[in-house]
Amino acid sequence: MKCFQKQVKLKPYLRGFHLITDSITDAIPEINQINMGQLQVFIKHTSASLSINENADSTVRTDFESHFNKMVPENVPYYKHTYEGADDMPAHIKASLLGASVHIPITNGKLNLGIWQGIYLCEHRNDGGSRNIVITAFGV
């Protein structure tokens, strides 16, 4: 079994949903040594998340942001955790809903995503800054 792991600092992104598939694959070219395995991508933050979804039509990412902002609004009077800004508590909730990691099969040295799938960084803060992710690839 082969195992590779890297920690990567992503550039800062604006609030929203962003395709980072190429950043992931560029950071760990060793996946081409794995015939059959898994890639795990983990984000080391509580106010941003990861997801897999549509990679072709950017309006999907815009609609995600609009929907999540309606589903988990800012300035709700029952929020107690408010000292880091109006966007902070909703960011924690959104991150919990989507999750901190994604797993993708590796087949013949490549990510085995569907034709219209990509890895999203879901930035839930207005000024989240750069985000750290850990990428682990393992297999035979």
ABEGO torsion letter per residue (X at the ends): XBBBBBBBBBBBBBBEBBBAAAAAAAABAAAAABABBBBBBBBABAABBBBBBBAABAAAAAAAAAAAAAABBBGBAABABAAAEAAAAAAAAAAAAAEABBBBBBBGGBBBBBAABBBBBBBABABAEBBBBBBBBBEX
